Amino acid sequence: MMLRFLKRFLIIILFTNCTVNYGQLNKVAKLTGDLKEVSGVETISGSDNFWMINDGGNHPRVYAVNTKGKIEKTLYVEGKNSDWEDLTTDNKGNLYVGDFGNNRNNRKHLKIYKLSASDLSNKKNITPVKIEFSFPNQKKFPPKNKDRHFDVESFFHFNGYLYLFTKSRTKKNYGRTDLYKIPATAGKHKAEFINTFTTCGKMNCWVTSADISPDGKKVVLLSHETVWQFTNFKGDDFLSGKMTKFDLDHTSQKEGICFKDNNTVYITDEQAHGKGRSLYVFTLD
């Protein structure tokens, strides 16, 4: 009996002292409820809460989530979640939802939903403004395998424009991201190419989210295990600046990043392979 008791006691001690290693990240909360496939996160001005969305195939809903990872409010958007991939806001509190995931590079009509700040505050069902765009250098849908650089999972708002970062689907060139911009206004736009950057050649180097700091001096790109920071850029050629790479020492399906302040970012990951579905914080040294 004593030996059996000691074995049970040792097992309890072992699991009690077993901690999960999040590398350079600090876990803030586990995301609960419907938040299984969070693909975009954004802070809410004047609040400690966050806006979050789920990936394609889920309902077209925007969630207000508190710092404990619990949903406080659900908003229903009149539109289809073909492949919602990222969120951003402007300085007036309007929210932009990027329905531009394009894994097969065969979508001809990519779009962004703009949700007005007043509707976010006062309505539960929101009719968005549609911002549609296409890539003028894409001629075939889909193009040949070597030219599949028109998937998008990342964007942010800056000075009246939306800046898009593509995700390459071409083998041996997975880390390539092309920077484009379009006006943040209703209508059909041709995306204007700005520059290209390559993270690395692995699938884990795919760019899955992006954001710009409140002071407009830092841009971050996210992958499953890395953050790339750009500073000292010229104009809106954000990829022309000084690049600093932060290895997170933690691999998961990270899909969302947003600035908390000029030196700190929040990161979310999807639930995959028995891990993820969390909100983290990371300090940019």
Backbone as JSON, one array per atom type, in Angstrom:
{
  "sequence": "MMLRFLKRFLIIILFTNCTVNYGQLNKVAKLTGDLKEVSGVETISGSDNFWMINDGGNHPRVYAVNTKGKIEKTLYVEGKNSDWEDLTTDNKGNLYVGDFGNNRNNRKHLKIYKLSASDLSNKKNITPVKIEFSFPNQKKFPPKNKDRHFDVESFFHFNGYLYLFTKSRTKKNYGRTDLYKIPATAGKHKAEFINTFTTCGKMNCWVTSADISPDGKKVVLLSHETVWQFTNFKGDDFLSGKMTKFDLDHTSQKEGICFKDNNTVYITDEQAHGKGRSLYVFTLD",
  "N": [[0.83, -1.2, 0.0], [1.91, 1.26, 0.84], [3.95, 1.57, -1.06], [2.44, 1.82, -3.41], [1.08, 4.17, -2.86], [3.24, 5.97, -2.77], [4.06, 5.91, -5.44], [1.85, 7.05, -6.72], [1.94, 9.57, -5.58], [4.37, 10.55, -6.55], [3.8, 10.68, -9.28], [1.83, 12.68, -9.3], [3.35, 14.87, -8.39], [5.16, 15.03, -10.51], [3.54, 15.8, -12.74], [2.48, 18.15, -11.75], [4.67, 19.83, -11.69], [5.34, 20.01, -14.29], [5.92, 22.09, -16.89], [4.89, 24.01, -19.72], [6.86, 24.88, -22.48], [7.1, 27.94, -23.95], [8.98, 29.18, -25.44], [10.29, 32.24, -26.5], [7.97, 33.55, -26.08], [5.32, 34.87, -24.04], [2.6, 33.45, -22.58], [-0.68, 34.67, -22.63], [-3.41, 33.99, -22.55], [-5.69, 31.21, -22.93], [-7.62, 30.6, -25.77], [-11.1, 30.51, -25.95], [-14.35, 28.91, -26.46], [-15.76, 29.57, -29.62], [-13.34, 30.11, -30.79], [-11.4, 28.6, -32.41], [-9.88, 28.64, -34.73], [-8.38, 31.07, -35.06], [-7.49, 33.64, -37.16], [-6.81, 36.24, -37.36], [-6.02, 39.16, -35.44], [-6.67, 42.08, -33.55], [-6.14, 45.0, -31.63], [-8.51, 46.82, -29.61], [-9.32, 50.14, -29.69], [-9.09, 52.18, -26.82], [-9.79, 50.17, -25.1], [-9.17, 47.11, -23.27], [-9.69, 44.87, -24.66], [-9.86, 42.64, -27.58], [-10.31, 42.47, -31.16], [-11.21, 39.61, -33.02], [-11.05, 37.11, -35.6], [-12.13, 34.11, -37.32], [-10.69, 31.59, -39.46], [-11.11, 30.75, -43.02], [-14.14, 29.07, -44.08], [-15.43, 29.09, -41.7], [-18.06, 30.77, -39.8], [-19.17, 34.06, -40.88], [-18.18, 36.02, -38.77], [-17.28, 38.45, -36.3], [-15.41, 38.76, -33.38], [-15.42, 40.14, -30.12], [-13.0, 39.93, -27.74], [-11.87, 39.2, -24.47], [-9.04, 39.73, -22.2], [-8.74, 37.32, -20.96], [-9.26, 35.48, -22.8], [-11.88, 34.97, -23.46], [-14.99, 35.21, -25.2], [-16.7, 38.21, -25.47], [-18.48, 39.6, -27.01], [-20.31, 39.04, -30.01], [-20.32, 39.74, -33.41], [-22.21, 39.86, -36.38], [-21.48, 39.59, -39.72], [-22.63, 40.71, -42.82], [-21.87, 38.93, -45.27], [-19.68, 36.63, -47.0], [-17.52, 34.25, -45.54], [-15.14, 33.48, -47.23], [-12.36, 33.12, -47.2], [-11.17, 34.33, -44.66], [-8.48, 36.16, -43.41], [-6.94, 38.13, -42.04], [-6.86, 41.05, -39.85], [-7.3, 44.6, -39.5], [-7.14, 48.0, -38.31], [-8.13, 51.48, -38.68], [-7.23, 54.92, -37.83], [-9.6, 55.94, -37.0], [-11.05, 54.01, -35.86], [-12.4, 52.23, -37.47], [-12.89, 48.94, -38.72], [-11.17, 46.5, -40.63], [-11.62, 43.63, -42.55], [-9.87, 41.05, -43.94], [-10.73, 39.28, -46.62], [-9.14, 37.48, -48.35], [-7.65, 35.21, -48.63], [-6.04, 32.8, -50.65], [-5.33, 30.15, -51.5], [-5.08, 28.41, -53.73], [-4.53, 30.15, -55.7], [-6.48, 30.93, -57.5], [-8.55, 32.72, -57.28], [-10.39, 35.35, -58.6], [-11.59, 37.6, -57.67], [-10.82, 39.25, -55.09], [-11.36, 40.45, -51.76], [-11.99, 42.99, -49.25], [-13.6, 43.62, -46.25], [-15.02, 46.48, -44.87], [-15.81, 47.61, -41.72], [-17.71, 49.91, -40.06], [-16.8, 52.13, -37.38], [-18.91, 53.08, -35.8], [-20.94, 51.2, -36.3], [-19.74, 48.94, -35.2], [-19.91, 49.54, -32.54], [-22.64, 49.86, -32.05], [-24.29, 48.0, -33.34], [-25.42, 44.62, -33.97], [-25.7, 43.08, -36.19], [-23.99, 43.61, -39.11], [-23.71, 45.53, -42.03], [-21.26, 45.56, -44.33], [-18.86, 47.78, -45.98], [-17.6, 47.13, -49.19], [-14.38, 46.49, -50.36], [-12.8, 45.83, -53.19], [-10.25, 44.03, -55.0], [-7.59, 43.3, -57.35], [-4.74, 41.61, -58.78], [-2.67, 43.16, -61.04], [-0.6, 41.91, -62.39], [-1.21, 39.25, -62.51], [-2.18, 36.87, -64.73], [-3.3, 34.41, -65.28], [-5.59, 31.99, -63.85], [-5.63, 29.32, -61.99], [-2.15, 30.48, -62.02], [0.9, 29.08, -63.5], [2.71, 26.64, -61.56], [5.2, 27.7, -60.72], [4.71, 30.37, -60.57], [2.97, 31.06, -58.56], [2.21, 33.32, -56.58], [0.19, 34.75, -55.29], [-1.43, 34.42, -53.12], [-2.83, 35.74, -50.11], [-2.35, 36.69, -46.77], [-1.93, 38.7, -45.02], [-2.09, 42.05, -43.85], [-2.19, 45.67, -43.35], [-3.45, 48.88, -42.25], [-2.52, 52.15, -43.29], [-2.13, 55.54, -43.4], [-4.41, 56.03, -45.1], [-4.28, 53.97, -46.93], [-4.33, 50.44, -47.72], [-2.05, 47.96, -47.02], [-0.75, 45.15, -48.48], [0.56, 41.91, -47.99], [1.85, 39.29, -49.72], [1.64, 35.66, -49.89], [3.67, 33.11, -50.8], [3.07, 30.28, -52.87], [4.79, 28.7, -54.17], [6.99, 26.07, -54.55], [10.16, 25.8, -52.93], [10.37, 28.49, -52.82], [8.92, 29.49, -50.77], [9.17, 31.45, -48.83], [8.91, 33.92, -49.99], [7.52, 37.17, -50.11], [5.4, 39.55, -51.48], [4.92, 43.01, -51.55], [2.13, 45.05, -51.78], [-0.16, 47.82, -52.45], [-3.41, 49.27, -51.89], [-6.1, 51.67, -52.23], [-7.93, 52.53, -49.28], [-10.72, 52.46, -49.74], [-14.13, 52.12, -50.91], [-14.83, 50.13, -53.82], [-13.39, 48.86, -56.94], [-10.15, 47.87, -57.21], [-6.83, 48.03, -58.65], [-4.1, 46.38, -57.48], [-1.14, 47.97, -56.37], [2.17, 47.3, -56.98], [4.99, 47.24, -54.74], [7.42, 46.21, -53.46], [9.63, 43.37, -52.84], [10.33, 40.72, -50.54], [12.26, 38.1, -49.12], [11.91, 35.63, -46.76], [12.78, 32.94, -45.93], [13.35, 29.64, -47.33], [11.57, 27.71, -46.44], [8.4, 26.12, -45.55], [7.58, 26.88, -43.03], [8.31, 29.48, -43.01], [6.43, 30.99, -44.23], [4.64, 34.03, -44.59], [2.24, 35.07, -42.41], [0.82, 37.06, -41.12], [0.66, 40.63, -40.47], [1.68, 43.88, -39.23], [1.7, 47.4, -38.36], [3.43, 49.67, -36.26], [2.03, 51.86, -33.68], [3.26, 54.41, -33.87], [4.08, 54.38, -36.46], [6.64, 53.63, -37.21], [7.67, 51.08, -37.16], [7.42, 47.93, -38.72], [6.03, 44.71, -38.65], [6.34, 41.3, -39.6], [4.88, 38.09, -39.5], [5.59, 34.61, -38.97], [5.25, 31.02, -38.6], [7.15, 30.56, -36.68], [8.72, 32.79, -36.3], [9.39, 36.34, -36.04], [9.7, 39.08, -38.15], [11.14, 42.22, -38.15], [10.93, 45.52, -39.43], [12.57, 48.59, -39.77], [13.41, 52.1, -40.13], [12.65, 52.56, -42.8], [11.97, 53.74, -46.16], [9.58, 56.08, -46.98], [6.64, 54.46, -47.94], [7.74, 52.08, -48.6], [8.1, 49.6, -46.98], [9.63, 47.31, -46.82], [12.13, 48.07, -47.45], [13.64, 48.85, -45.34], [15.76, 48.54, -42.37], [16.23, 45.24, -41.36], [15.31, 43.14, -38.7], [15.53, 40.02, -37.26], [13.57, 37.94, -35.25], [13.77, 35.05, -33.58], [11.4, 32.93, -32.3], [11.61, 30.61, -30.87], [9.64, 28.74, -30.7], [7.25, 26.77, -32.18], [4.26, 26.86, -33.9], [0.95, 27.02, -35.36], [0.89, 29.94, -36.08], [-1.05, 32.77, -36.69], [-1.91, 35.39, -36.35], [-1.0, 38.8, -35.66], [-0.51, 41.78, -33.79], [0.16, 45.15, -32.79], [0.7, 46.02, -29.41], [1.85, 48.18, -28.14], [4.45, 50.5, -29.11], [6.63, 48.82, -28.84], [5.85, 46.26, -28.27], [4.14, 43.24, -29.1], [1.1, 41.4, -29.74], [0.3, 37.99, -30.27], [-1.41, 35.38, -31.97], [-2.34, 31.9, -32.24], [-3.58, 29.14, -34.2], [-5.59, 26.27, -33.32], [-3.96, 23.31, -33.66], [-2.7, 20.09, -34.32], [-2.85, 19.28, -31.66], [-2.01, 21.46, -30.14], [-1.65, 25.03, -29.5], [-4.12, 27.64, -30.18], [-4.04, 29.96, -28.6], [-3.33, 33.11, -26.92], [-0.61, 35.26, -27.05], [2.11, 37.32, -25.77], [4.8, 39.37, -26.89], [7.95, 40.89, -26.64], [9.63, 43.29, -28.51], [12.94, 43.56, -28.81]],
  "CA": [[0.0, 0.0, 0.0], [2.78, 2.42, 0.94], [4.64, 1.71, -2.33], [1.47, 2.32, -4.37], [0.86, 5.58, -2.49], [4.41, 6.76, -3.18], [4.04, 6.02, -6.89], [0.83, 8.04, -7.07], [2.43, 10.87, -5.12], [5.42, 10.98, -7.48], [3.14, 11.04, -10.53], [1.19, 13.98, -9.08], [4.42, 15.87, -8.34], [5.72, 15.15, -11.84], [2.65, 16.57, -13.59], [2.32, 19.48, -11.18], [5.84, 20.63, -11.99], [5.58, 19.98, -15.72], [5.52, 23.35, -17.5], [5.0, 24.06, -21.17], [7.85, 25.86, -22.92], [6.61, 28.8, -25.02], [10.11, 29.88, -26.03], [10.4, 33.66, -26.17], [6.62, 34.09, -25.91], [4.62, 34.76, -22.77], [1.19, 33.15, -22.84], [-1.63, 35.54, -21.94], [-4.67, 33.29, -22.31], [-6.18, 30.18, -23.84], [-8.8, 31.11, -26.45], [-12.2, 29.59, -25.64], [-15.55, 28.99, -27.28], [-15.65, 29.37, -31.07], [-12.06, 30.63, -31.27], [-10.52, 27.47, -32.69], [-9.03, 28.89, -35.89], [-8.21, 32.52, -35.14], [-6.57, 33.99, -38.25], [-6.5, 37.67, -37.28], [-6.24, 39.78, -34.14], [-6.42, 43.51, -33.51], [-6.56, 45.64, -30.38], [-9.64, 47.74, -29.69], [-8.93, 51.43, -29.14], [-9.77, 52.55, -25.59], [-10.24, 48.97, -24.39], [-8.18, 46.04, -23.14], [-10.15, 43.74, -25.44], [-9.34, 42.43, -28.93], [-11.14, 41.92, -32.22], [-10.66, 38.39, -33.59], [-11.84, 36.4, -36.61], [-11.71, 32.76, -37.64], [-10.25, 31.3, -40.82], [-12.11, 30.4, -44.01], [-14.98, 27.93, -43.78], [-16.18, 29.4, -40.49], [-19.1, 31.77, -39.98], [-18.68, 35.43, -41.04], [-18.4, 36.68, -37.48], [-16.18, 39.14, -35.64], [-15.56, 38.56, -31.94], [-14.71, 40.95, -29.13], [-12.45, 38.93, -26.82], [-11.16, 39.83, -23.36], [-7.66, 39.28, -21.96], [-8.78, 35.95, -20.47], [-9.53, 34.61, -23.94], [-13.3, 34.67, -23.54], [-15.75, 36.06, -26.09], [-17.64, 39.1, -24.79], [-19.5, 40.06, -27.96], [-20.22, 38.47, -31.35], [-20.94, 40.55, -34.45], [-22.5, 39.09, -37.58], [-21.18, 40.39, -40.9], [-23.37, 40.3, -44.01], [-20.88, 38.6, -46.3], [-19.22, 35.26, -46.9], [-16.14, 34.0, -45.1], [-14.5, 32.59, -48.21], [-11.09, 32.81, -46.54], [-10.77, 35.49, -43.85], [-7.1, 35.87, -43.02], [-6.28, 39.11, -41.17], [-7.63, 42.2, -39.4], [-6.58, 45.84, -39.22], [-8.0, 49.15, -38.01], [-7.57, 52.8, -38.98], [-7.2, 55.78, -36.65], [-10.97, 56.31, -36.63], [-11.66, 52.85, -35.22], [-13.02, 51.33, -38.44], [-12.23, 47.63, -38.77], [-11.08, 45.93, -41.97], [-11.5, 42.17, -42.53], [-9.3, 40.62, -45.21], [-11.22, 38.03, -47.23], [-8.25, 37.39, -49.51], [-6.92, 33.95, -48.69], [-6.1, 32.37, -52.04], [-4.38, 29.03, -51.5], [-4.9, 27.83, -55.06], [-4.22, 31.25, -56.63], [-7.49, 30.91, -58.56], [-9.6, 33.7, -57.03], [-10.29, 36.56, -59.43], [-12.2, 38.73, -56.98], [-10.42, 39.3, -53.68], [-12.07, 41.58, -51.16], [-11.81, 43.4, -47.86], [-14.81, 44.2, -45.67], [-14.81, 47.58, -43.94], [-16.88, 47.72, -40.73], [-17.57, 51.25, -39.49], [-16.64, 52.18, -35.93], [-20.23, 53.26, -35.17], [-21.65, 49.92, -36.36], [-19.1, 48.03, -34.25], [-20.36, 49.91, -31.19], [-24.09, 49.93, -31.86], [-25.06, 46.99, -34.05], [-25.02, 43.22, -33.87], [-25.61, 42.64, -37.58], [-23.32, 44.71, -39.79], [-23.56, 45.53, -43.49], [-19.95, 46.19, -44.54], [-18.46, 48.35, -47.25], [-16.7, 46.19, -49.86], [-13.21, 46.97, -51.08], [-12.36, 44.71, -54.03], [-8.98, 44.28, -55.67], [-6.96, 42.23, -58.12], [-3.32, 41.84, -59.07], [-2.55, 43.39, -62.48], [0.41, 41.03, -62.98], [-1.69, 37.88, -62.59], [-2.89, 36.71, -66.0], [-3.99, 33.12, -65.31], [-6.21, 31.65, -62.56], [-4.37, 29.69, -61.37], [-0.97, 30.51, -62.89], [1.76, 27.92, -63.38], [3.18, 26.43, -60.19], [6.34, 28.56, -60.42], [4.27, 31.76, -60.5], [1.85, 31.18, -57.62], [2.6, 34.26, -55.53], [-0.94, 35.65, -55.14], [-2.16, 34.17, -51.87], [-2.63, 36.85, -49.18], [-2.8, 36.43, -45.4], [-1.41, 39.75, -44.14], [-2.22, 43.43, -44.29], [-2.49, 46.69, -42.33], [-3.86, 50.2, -42.73], [-1.59, 53.23, -43.0], [-2.3, 56.78, -44.17], [-5.43, 55.95, -46.13], [-4.07, 52.82, -47.82], [-4.19, 49.1, -47.17], [-0.82, 47.37, -47.51], [-0.94, 43.71, -48.56], [1.77, 41.09, -48.09], [1.43, 38.02, -50.28], [2.2, 34.41, -49.38], [4.02, 32.31, -51.97], [2.72, 28.86, -52.9], [5.75, 28.07, -55.07], [7.99, 25.26, -53.83], [11.52, 26.35, -52.85], [10.29, 29.94, -52.73], [7.81, 29.71, -49.86], [9.37, 32.63, -48.0], [8.74, 35.17, -50.75], [6.33, 37.98, -49.91], [5.34, 40.76, -52.3], [4.19, 44.11, -50.91], [1.26, 45.85, -52.65], [-1.07, 48.7, -51.73], [-4.65, 49.7, -52.53], [-6.79, 52.66, -51.4], [-8.86, 51.97, -48.28], [-12.03, 53.01, -50.11], [-14.98, 51.2, -51.66], [-14.59, 50.09, -55.26], [-12.56, 47.8, -57.47], [-8.83, 48.47, -57.36], [-5.68, 47.26, -59.09], [-3.06, 46.5, -56.45], [0.11, 48.57, -56.85], [3.34, 46.6, -56.45], [6.0, 48.1, -54.14], [8.72, 45.57, -53.26], [9.63, 41.94, -52.51], [11.27, 40.27, -49.51], [12.26, 36.66, -48.92], [12.26, 35.25, -45.39], [13.62, 31.76, -46.16], [12.71, 28.77, -48.31], [10.75, 26.67, -45.81], [6.98, 26.41, -45.35], [7.44, 27.57, -41.75], [8.66, 30.89, -43.23], [5.29, 31.69, -44.81], [4.17, 35.21, -43.88], [0.84, 34.81, -42.09], [0.17, 38.26, -40.58], [1.53, 41.8, -40.47], [1.13, 45.07, -38.58], [2.57, 48.57, -38.24], [3.37, 50.21, -34.9], [1.22, 53.08, -33.55], [3.99, 55.59, -34.32], [4.37, 54.22, -37.87], [8.08, 53.48, -37.43], [8.05, 49.67, -37.19], [6.53, 46.97, -39.37], [6.36, 43.33, -38.3], [5.77, 40.17, -40.33], [4.83, 36.9, -38.65], [5.5, 33.26, -39.51], [4.93, 30.05, -37.55], [8.18, 30.49, -35.64], [9.6, 33.95, -36.39], [8.91, 37.69, -36.32], [10.66, 39.95, -38.84], [10.85, 43.63, -37.89], [11.54, 46.47, -40.35], [12.64, 49.96, -39.29], [14.2, 53.02, -40.97], [12.26, 52.39, -44.19], [11.75, 54.97, -46.93], [8.19, 56.23, -47.39], [5.85, 53.26, -47.64], [8.45, 50.86, -49.0], [8.43, 49.07, -45.65], [10.6, 46.24, -46.95], [13.43, 48.66, -47.76], [14.3, 49.27, -44.11], [16.62, 47.62, -41.63], [15.48, 44.06, -40.93], [15.75, 42.41, -37.52], [14.82, 38.74, -37.16], [13.38, 37.43, -33.9], [13.38, 33.64, -33.49], [10.53, 32.79, -31.14], [11.91, 29.34, -30.19], [8.34, 28.09, -30.46], [6.6, 26.54, -33.47], [2.84, 26.51, -33.93], [0.3, 27.64, -36.52], [0.65, 31.34, -35.73], [-1.78, 33.39, -37.79], [-2.29, 36.77, -36.11], [-0.1, 39.65, -34.89], [-0.88, 43.19, -33.74], [0.94, 45.89, -31.8], [0.13, 46.49, -28.15], [2.45, 49.5, -28.12], [5.51, 50.57, -30.12], [7.68, 47.83, -28.6], [5.26, 44.99, -27.83], [3.11, 42.71, -29.99], [0.3, 40.24, -29.38], [0.33, 36.94, -31.3], [-2.35, 34.27, -31.77], [-2.17, 30.73, -33.09], [-4.73, 28.25, -34.35], [-5.49, 24.94, -32.72], [-3.5, 22.34, -34.66], [-1.81, 19.03, -33.83], [-2.91, 19.18, -30.2], [-1.5, 22.63, -29.43], [-2.09, 26.3, -30.05], [-5.36, 28.24, -29.7], [-3.65, 30.81, -27.47], [-2.91, 34.5, -27.1], [0.71, 35.47, -26.44], [2.7, 38.64, -25.88], [6.21, 39.29, -27.21], [8.6, 42.19, -26.62], [10.63, 43.51, -29.55], [14.12, 44.14, -28.17]],
  "C": [[0.87, 1.25, 0.0], [3.49, 2.67, -0.4], [3.71, 2.28, -3.4], [1.19, 3.8, -4.13], [2.01, 6.46, -2.97], [4.44, 6.94, -4.7], [3.03, 7.07, -7.34], [1.3, 9.44, -6.71], [3.47, 11.42, -6.09], [4.83, 11.4, -8.82], [2.49, 12.42, -10.42], [2.22, 15.09, -9.08], [4.99, 16.13, -9.72], [4.86, 16.04, -12.72], [2.42, 17.98, -13.07], [3.47, 20.39, -11.57], [6.19, 20.65, -13.48], [5.05, 21.26, -16.35], [5.75, 23.3, -19.0], [5.97, 25.17, -21.55], [7.3, 26.63, -24.12], [7.74, 29.61, -25.64], [10.2, 31.31, -25.55], [9.04, 34.31, -25.92], [6.15, 33.95, -24.47], [3.14, 34.55, -23.07], [0.3, 34.05, -21.98], [-2.9, 34.77, -21.58], [-4.87, 32.17, -23.31], [-7.47, 30.71, -24.46], [-9.92, 30.08, -26.36], [-13.32, 29.71, -26.67], [-15.29, 28.68, -28.75], [-14.27, 29.7, -31.62], [-11.04, 29.52, -31.51], [-9.5, 27.78, -33.79], [-8.83, 30.39, -36.1], [-7.12, 32.85, -36.17], [-6.2, 35.47, -38.24], [-6.85, 38.22, -35.92], [-5.91, 41.25, -34.26], [-6.89, 44.07, -32.18], [-7.73, 46.56, -30.65], [-9.26, 49.03, -28.99], [-9.76, 51.77, -27.9], [-10.26, 51.39, -24.76], [-9.07, 48.0, -24.25], [-8.53, 44.84, -24.01], [-9.54, 43.72, -26.85], [-10.5, 42.11, -29.88], [-10.44, 40.66, -32.74], [-11.61, 37.82, -34.62], [-11.3, 34.98, -36.76], [-11.42, 32.62, -39.13], [-11.42, 30.93, -41.73], [-12.86, 29.12, -43.67], [-15.78, 28.1, -42.52], [-17.24, 30.46, -40.79], [-18.5, 33.17, -40.14], [-18.97, 36.27, -39.79], [-17.12, 37.34, -36.99], [-16.44, 39.08, -34.14], [-14.78, 39.61, -31.16], [-14.31, 40.01, -28.01], [-11.68, 39.64, -25.72], [-9.78, 39.19, -23.14], [-7.59, 37.88, -21.34], [-9.11, 34.96, -21.58], [-10.99, 34.26, -24.13], [-14.02, 35.7, -24.43], [-16.74, 36.9, -25.29], [-18.75, 39.58, -25.71], [-19.24, 39.41, -29.32], [-20.98, 39.35, -32.32], [-21.08, 39.72, -35.72], [-22.35, 39.98, -38.81], [-21.95, 39.83, -42.09], [-22.39, 40.11, -45.17], [-20.41, 37.18, -46.05], [-17.79, 35.21, -46.39], [-15.53, 32.98, -46.06], [-13.15, 32.15, -47.67], [-10.59, 34.07, -45.82], [-9.41, 35.21, -43.24], [-6.45, 36.9, -42.09], [-7.23, 40.26, -40.87], [-6.72, 43.42, -39.3], [-7.6, 46.93, -38.92], [-7.33, 50.42, -38.52], [-7.68, 53.67, -37.73], [-8.57, 56.29, -36.24], [-11.72, 55.14, -35.97], [-12.44, 51.95, -36.16], [-12.2, 50.05, -38.53], [-12.29, 47.08, -40.18], [-10.81, 44.43, -41.84], [-11.02, 41.71, -43.9], [-9.81, 39.27, -45.66], [-10.42, 37.81, -48.51], [-7.34, 36.17, -49.5], [-7.12, 33.31, -50.06], [-5.12, 31.22, -52.27], [-4.08, 28.5, -52.9], [-4.56, 28.89, -56.11], [-5.24, 31.34, -57.77], [-8.62, 31.91, -58.34], [-9.37, 34.96, -57.86], [-10.78, 37.8, -58.68], [-11.89, 38.64, -55.48], [-11.07, 40.53, -53.05], [-11.67, 41.81, -49.71], [-13.12, 44.03, -47.4], [-14.44, 45.29, -44.69], [-16.04, 47.72, -43.04], [-16.7, 49.05, -40.01], [-17.51, 51.18, -37.97], [-17.99, 52.3, -35.23], [-21.02, 51.96, -35.2], [-21.06, 48.92, -35.38], [-19.6, 48.29, -32.83], [-21.84, 49.69, -30.98], [-24.9, 48.81, -32.48], [-24.53, 45.59, -33.79], [-24.88, 42.6, -35.25], [-25.1, 43.81, -38.42], [-23.29, 44.48, -41.3], [-22.27, 46.26, -43.81], [-19.85, 46.92, -45.88], [-17.46, 47.39, -47.88], [-15.59, 46.92, -50.61], [-12.66, 45.79, -51.87], [-11.05, 45.06, -54.73], [-8.53, 43.06, -56.45], [-5.51, 42.6, -58.36], [-3.14, 42.01, -60.58], [-1.54, 42.47, -63.16], [0.01, 39.56, -62.94], [-2.57, 37.73, -63.82], [-3.7, 35.42, -66.07], [-4.47, 32.76, -63.9], [-6.52, 30.15, -62.52], [-3.24, 29.81, -62.39], [-0.19, 29.2, -62.77], [2.33, 27.84, -61.96], [4.31, 27.38, -59.8], [5.96, 30.03, -60.23], [3.14, 31.97, -59.5], [2.25, 32.0, -56.39], [1.46, 35.21, -55.18], [-1.89, 35.26, -54.01], [-1.86, 35.35, -50.94], [-3.15, 36.44, -47.81], [-2.51, 37.6, -44.47], [-1.67, 41.13, -44.71], [-2.36, 44.36, -43.09], [-2.85, 47.99, -43.02], [-2.82, 51.23, -42.35], [-1.84, 54.39, -43.96], [-3.25, 56.64, -45.36], [-5.28, 54.81, -47.12], [-4.04, 51.53, -47.02], [-2.98, 48.44, -47.84], [-0.9, 45.85, -47.36], [0.4, 43.01, -48.72], [1.36, 39.7, -48.56], [2.17, 36.85, -49.63], [2.43, 33.49, -50.57], [3.6, 30.84, -51.79], [3.64, 28.09, -53.83], [6.83, 27.35, -54.28], [9.38, 25.85, -54.0], [11.54, 27.88, -52.82], [9.16, 30.35, -51.79], [7.94, 31.01, -49.07], [9.2, 33.95, -48.72], [7.44, 35.87, -50.36], [6.45, 39.24, -50.74], [4.46, 41.79, -51.61], [3.44, 44.92, -51.97], [0.48, 46.84, -51.79], [-2.29, 49.01, -52.58], [-5.27, 50.79, -51.66], [-7.78, 51.98, -50.45], [-10.25, 52.53, -48.51], [-12.8, 51.98, -50.92], [-14.65, 51.26, -53.15], [-13.75, 48.9, -55.65], [-11.2, 48.4, -57.84], [-7.83, 47.48, -57.95], [-4.57, 47.47, -58.06], [-1.77, 47.01, -57.06], [1.3, 47.89, -56.17], [4.37, 47.6, -55.91], [7.36, 47.42, -54.05], [8.53, 44.1, -52.9], [10.66, 41.67, -51.42], [11.15, 38.77, -49.39], [12.74, 36.34, -47.51], [13.23, 34.07, -45.4], [12.84, 30.83, -47.08], [11.74, 27.75, -47.75], [9.28, 27.1, -45.69], [6.75, 27.16, -44.04], [7.81, 29.05, -41.85], [7.56, 31.66, -43.95], [4.91, 32.89, -43.96], [2.67, 35.09, -43.68], [0.1, 35.99, -41.48], [1.18, 39.39, -40.56], [0.86, 42.92, -39.69], [2.16, 46.18, -38.58], [2.36, 49.18, -36.87], [2.54, 51.49, -34.85], [1.94, 54.33, -34.03], [4.42, 55.49, -35.79], [5.82, 53.97, -38.2], [8.55, 52.04, -37.47], [6.97, 48.87, -37.92], [6.98, 45.57, -38.98], [5.63, 42.36, -39.22], [5.89, 38.94, -39.46], [4.89, 35.63, -39.49], [5.22, 32.32, -38.35], [5.95, 30.03, -36.42], [9.06, 31.74, -35.54], [8.81, 35.24, -36.54], [10.03, 38.44, -37.02], [10.22, 41.4, -38.62], [11.61, 44.51, -38.89], [11.46, 47.88, -39.76], [13.46, 50.79, -40.29], [13.9, 52.83, -42.46], [12.0, 53.75, -44.84], [10.3, 55.04, -47.4], [7.37, 55.03, -46.98], [6.47, 52.0, -48.24], [9.0, 50.23, -47.72], [9.52, 48.0, -45.7], [12.0, 46.76, -47.27], [14.25, 48.97, -46.5], [15.25, 48.24, -43.54], [15.78, 46.47, -41.1], [16.14, 43.44, -39.7], [14.9, 41.16, -37.39], [14.77, 38.29, -35.71], [12.92, 35.97, -33.99], [12.61, 33.44, -32.19], [10.82, 31.53, -30.33], [10.63, 28.59, -29.84], [7.64, 27.98, -31.81], [5.15, 26.13, -33.27], [2.23, 27.22, -35.12], [-0.1, 29.07, -36.16], [0.06, 32.06, -36.94], [-2.1, 34.87, -37.57], [-1.26, 37.52, -35.29], [-0.64, 41.07, -34.92], [-0.05, 43.86, -32.65], [0.09, 46.21, -30.57], [0.57, 47.93, -27.91], [3.61, 49.47, -29.1], [6.59, 49.5, -29.98], [7.16, 46.44, -28.25], [4.18, 44.55, -28.8], [2.35, 41.57, -29.31], [0.32, 39.28, -30.56], [-0.71, 35.88, -30.96], [-1.96, 33.11, -32.66], [-3.44, 29.9, -33.12], [-4.5, 26.95, -33.59], [-5.12, 23.95, -33.81], [-2.54, 21.37, -34.0], [-1.73, 19.02, -32.3], [-2.34, 20.36, -29.44], [-1.99, 23.9, -30.11], [-3.37, 26.8, -29.42], [-5.11, 29.15, -28.49], [-3.35, 32.23, -27.91], [-1.62, 34.7, -26.35], [1.08, 36.95, -26.54], [4.21, 38.47, -26.09], [6.79, 40.7, -27.27], [9.68, 42.24, -27.7], [11.82, 44.22, -28.94], [14.78, 45.17, -29.08]]
}
